[in-house]
């Protein structure tokens, strides 16, 4: 398990890589919006939900899951608060639906960044980057972790 210092270092380095890619891909004209350039993802050995969240999600969604990661300002769409998924669905958290969304199965329209892959992790949660069993285990553990950070419905 990562310590919070190691977790923040991972998020900071992932965010720095992504932000460097954004800066490198922007036009010199001040009116041009920044673009996100895909960079190779870094495969971690762990299949633990929190570890995968920190490695692949926190640079955009933030360590707290509130959408305030260091790369969030460079995205075309507002990054959602992942701690409110249950509240937005009447207090229900559908693990299977979340897994299908993360993997791109239930996204017919390309995401705001132009593909079904999240920019930081590419195919890590699909069988394109790892074995089917590993991808599915990561998906399930990540969805379970996301369920654990839900705020109670007000």
Secondary structure in CASP SS format (residue, H / E / C, confidence):
PFRMAT SS
TARGET T0000
AUTHOR 0000-0000-0000
METHOD secondary structure of the structure
MODEL  1
X C 1.00
X C 1.00
X C 1.00
X H 1.00
X H 1.00
X H 1.00
X H 1.00
X H 1.00
X H 1.00
X H 1.00
X H 1.00
X H 1.00
X H 1.00
X H 1.00
X H 1.00
X H 1.00
X H 1.00
X H 1.00
X H 1.00
X H 1.00
X H 1.00
X H 1.00
X H 1.00
X H 1.00
X H 1.00
X C 1.00
X C 1.00
X C 1.00
X C 1.00
X C 1.00
X C 1.00
X C 1.00
X C 1.00
X C 1.00
X C 1.00
X C 1.00
X C 1.00
X C 1.00
X C 1.00
X C 1.00
X C 1.00
X C 1.00
X C 1.00
X C 1.00
X C 1.00
X C 1.00
X C 1.00
X C 1.00
X H 1.00
X H 1.00
X H 1.00
X H 1.00
X H 1.00
X H 1.00
X H 1.00
X H 1.00
X C 1.00
X H 1.00
X H 1.00
X H 1.00
X H 1.00
X C 1.00
X C 1.00
X C 1.00
X C 1.00
X C 1.00
X C 1.00
X C 1.00
X C 1.00
X C 1.00
X C 1.00
X H 1.00
X H 1.00
X H 1.00
X C 1.00
X C 1.00
X C 1.00
X C 1.00
X C 1.00
X C 1.00
X C 1.00
X H 1.00
X H 1.00
X H 1.00
X H 1.00
X H 1.00
X H 1.00
X H 1.00
X C 1.00
X C 1.00
X C 1.00
X C 1.00
X C 1.00
X C 1.00
X H 1.00
X H 1.00
X H 1.00
X H 1.00
X H 1.00
X H 1.00
X H 1.00
X H 1.00
X H 1.00
X C 1.00
X C 1.00
X C 1.00
X C 1.00
X C 1.00
X C 1.00
X C 1.00
X C 1.00
X C 1.00
X C 1.00
X C 1.00
X C 1.00
X C 1.00
X C 1.00
X C 1.00
X C 1.00
X C 1.00
X C 1.00
X C 1.00
X C 1.00
X C 1.00
X C 1.00
X C 1.00
X C 1.00
X C 1.00
X C 1.00
X C 1.00
X C 1.00
X H 1.00
X H 1.00
X H 1.00
X H 1.00
X H 1.00
X H 1.00
X H 1.00
X H 1.00
X H 1.00
X H 1.00
X H 1.00
X H 1.00
X H 1.00
X H 1.00
X H 1.00
X H 1.00
X H 1.00
X C 1.00
X C 1.00
X C 1.00
X C 1.00
X C 1.00
X C 1.00
END
